[in-house]
């Protein structure tokens, strides 16, 4: 355990080292949304050319989840609101530079890079589901450019997912905090 992490521990009245204080950061709806979206996207991606009904159902679930997240981004709990984590590009770039230099500050909620990734993923998934829906319409049935665009957006979304997972792993390493665990429990250390 690094000295940085040891500072997060305290001593209780008997002098024993105690665990850090944890607080709730992610509300249950954010966590259910996150893991439901992971599942629905994975199912849609894996069934794309094989199981049309399952693929379409997973796509409609993604649409419903996106709609929910947009609404929750305005009326949800503090850390769920877009206003708490969407930052200008200059702030995101400065954060990424600090992250690469291992001097990024820790955020209790989403850091600026995570906020940018959320926006990028929601936009990409919206484009993916829109083009998928278009392929079900008579007007676009069999239209090659729509099909190719749908596949290109699917590949780009998968790239974003991989970058998101890499960022979570990197930030977990840098901060000494298990971010996957926090998205399961909803809790992070307070300090």
C-alpha positions as CSV (number, residue, x, y, z in Angstrom):
1,X,0.0,0.0,0.0
2,X,1.4,3.4,-0.9
3,X,1.9,6.3,1.5
4,X,-0.8,8.1,-0.4
5,X,-3.3,5.4,0.4
6,X,-2.2,5.0,4.0
7,X,-3.2,8.7,4.6
8,X,-6.7,7.6,3.8
9,X,-6.7,5.4,6.9
10,X,-7.1,6.7,10.4
11,X,-6.8,5.3,13.9
12,X,-9.7,4.5,16.1
13,X,-9.8,5.2,19.9
14,X,-7.7,2.1,20.6
15,X,-5.0,3.1,18.2
16,X,-5.9,0.5,15.6
17,X,-5.8,1.4,12.0
18,X,-9.4,1.8,10.7
19,X,-10.8,1.7,7.2
20,X,-11.4,5.0,5.4
21,X,-14.8,6.6,5.7
22,X,-16.9,5.9,2.7
23,X,-19.8,8.0,1.4
24,X,-22.5,7.3,-1.2
25,X,-21.6,8.9,-4.5
26,X,-23.7,6.9,-7.1
27,X,-27.4,6.6,-6.6
28,X,-29.0,3.2,-7.3
29,X,-30.6,4.5,-10.6
30,X,-27.2,5.5,-12.0
31,X,-25.7,2.1,-11.1
32,X,-28.7,0.2,-12.6
33,X,-28.5,2.4,-15.7
34,X,-24.8,1.8,-16.1
35,X,-24.8,-2.0,-15.8
36,X,-28.1,-2.3,-17.8
37,X,-26.5,-0.3,-20.6
38,X,-23.3,-2.4,-20.5
39,X,-25.5,-5.6,-20.8
40,X,-27.8,-4.2,-23.5
41,X,-24.9,-2.9,-25.7
42,X,-23.0,-6.2,-25.3
43,X,-26.0,-8.2,-26.3
44,X,-26.7,-6.0,-29.3
45,X,-23.1,-6.0,-30.4
46,X,-22.8,-9.8,-30.1
47,X,-26.1,-10.6,-31.9
48,X,-25.8,-8.0,-34.7
49,X,-25.7,-10.4,-37.6
50,X,-27.2,-13.5,-36.0
51,X,-30.3,-12.9,-33.9
52,X,-32.3,-10.0,-35.4
53,X,-35.1,-10.0,-32.8
54,X,-32.7,-10.1,-29.8
55,X,-30.5,-7.4,-31.5
56,X,-33.5,-5.1,-32.1
57,X,-34.8,-5.6,-28.6
58,X,-31.4,-4.8,-27.1
59,X,-31.3,-1.7,-29.3
60,X,-34.7,-0.5,-28.0
61,X,-33.6,-1.1,-24.4
62,X,-30.5,1.1,-25.2
63,X,-32.8,3.8,-26.5
64,X,-34.9,3.7,-23.3
65,X,-31.8,3.8,-21.2
66,X,-30.4,6.8,-23.1
67,X,-33.7,8.6,-22.6
68,X,-33.7,7.9,-18.9
69,X,-30.1,9.0,-18.5
70,X,-30.8,12.3,-20.3
71,X,-33.7,13.0,-18.0
72,X,-31.7,11.9,-14.9
73,X,-28.9,14.1,-16.1
74,X,-31.1,17.1,-15.4
75,X,-33.2,16.1,-12.4
76,X,-31.2,13.3,-10.7
77,X,-28.9,13.4,-7.7
78,X,-26.0,15.8,-7.6
79,X,-23.4,13.4,-9.0
80,X,-25.8,12.2,-11.7
81,X,-26.4,15.7,-13.1
82,X,-24.6,16.8,-16.2
83,X,-23.9,20.1,-14.5
84,X,-21.7,18.3,-12.0
85,X,-19.4,16.7,-14.6
86,X,-19.7,18.1,-18.1
87,X,-16.7,20.5,-18.5
88,X,-15.4,22.6,-21.4
89,X,-12.8,20.9,-23.7
90,X,-10.0,23.0,-22.3
91,X,-10.7,21.6,-18.8
92,X,-10.8,18.0,-20.2
93,X,-7.5,18.4,-22.0
94,X,-5.8,19.9,-18.9
95,X,-7.1,17.0,-16.8
96,X,-5.8,14.4,-19.4
97,X,-2.4,16.1,-19.3
98,X,-2.4,16.0,-15.5
99,X,-3.5,12.3,-15.6
100,X,-0.7,11.3,-18.0
101,X,1.8,13.1,-15.6
102,X,0.3,11.2,-12.6
103,X,-0.8,14.4,-10.9
104,X,-4.5,14.5,-11.7
105,X,-6.6,15.6,-8.8
106,X,-9.2,13.1,-7.5
107,X,-12.8,13.7,-8.0
108,X,-15.5,12.3,-5.8
109,X,-17.9,12.2,-8.8
110,X,-16.9,11.9,-12.5
111,X,-13.7,13.6,-13.4
112,X,-13.6,15.8,-16.5
113,X,-12.4,13.0,-18.8
114,X,-15.2,10.7,-17.6
115,X,-17.7,13.4,-18.2
116,X,-16.5,13.8,-21.7
117,X,-16.7,10.1,-22.2
118,X,-20.2,9.9,-20.9
119,X,-21.3,12.6,-23.5
120,X,-19.4,10.8,-26.3
121,X,-20.9,7.4,-25.4
122,X,-24.4,8.8,-25.2
123,X,-24.1,10.6,-28.5
124,X,-22.5,7.5,-30.2
125,X,-25.2,5.2,-28.8
126,X,-27.9,7.6,-30.0
127,X,-26.4,7.6,-33.5
128,X,-26.1,3.8,-33.4
129,X,-29.7,3.3,-32.3
130,X,-31.0,5.9,-34.8
131,X,-29.3,4.2,-37.7
132,X,-30.4,0.8,-36.5
133,X,-34.0,2.0,-36.3
134,X,-33.7,3.5,-39.8
135,X,-32.8,0.0,-41.1
136,X,-36.2,-1.3,-39.9
137,X,-38.1,1.3,-42.0
138,X,-39.2,0.6,-45.6
139,X,-37.5,3.8,-46.8
140,X,-34.1,2.6,-45.7
141,X,-34.5,-1.2,-45.9
142,X,-31.4,-2.5,-47.7
143,X,-29.9,1.0,-48.2
144,X,-26.1,0.3,-48.1
145,X,-24.9,3.6,-46.7
146,X,-27.3,3.3,-43.7
147,X,-26.1,-0.2,-43.0
148,X,-22.4,0.8,-43.3
149,X,-22.9,3.9,-41.1
150,X,-24.6,1.7,-38.5
151,X,-21.7,-0.7,-38.5
152,X,-19.1,2.1,-38.4
153,X,-20.8,3.7,-35.4
154,X,-21.0,0.3,-33.7
155,X,-17.2,-0.1,-34.2
156,X,-16.6,3.5,-32.9
157,X,-18.8,2.8,-29.9
158,X,-16.9,-0.3,-29.1
159,X,-13.7,1.8,-29.3
160,X,-15.1,4.3,-26.9
161,X,-16.1,1.5,-24.5
162,X,-12.5,0.1,-24.6
163,X,-11.2,3.6,-23.9
164,X,-13.6,4.0,-21.1
165,X,-12.5,0.7,-19.5
166,X,-8.9,1.7,-19.9
167,X,-9.5,5.1,-18.3
168,X,-11.3,3.4,-15.3
169,X,-8.4,1.0,-14.9
170,X,-5.8,3.8,-15.2
171,X,-7.7,6.1,-12.8
172,X,-8.2,3.3,-10.3
173,X,-4.5,2.6,-10.3
174,X,-3.6,6.3,-10.1
175,X,-6.0,7.0,-7.2
176,X,-5.7,3.7,-5.5
177,X,-9.5,3.5,-5.6
178,X,-11.5,0.6,-7.1
179,X,-13.8,2.5,-9.4
180,X,-15.6,-0.7,-10.6
181,X,-16.4,-1.5,-7.0
182,X,-17.8,2.0,-6.5
183,X,-20.1,1.6,-9.5
184,X,-21.4,-1.6,-7.9
185,X,-21.7,-0.3,-4.3
186,X,-22.3,3.4,-5.0
187,X,-19.7,4.3,-2.4
188,X,-16.3,5.9,-2.5
189,X,-13.9,6.9,0.2
190,X,-14.6,10.4,1.5
191,X,-11.1,11.8,1.6
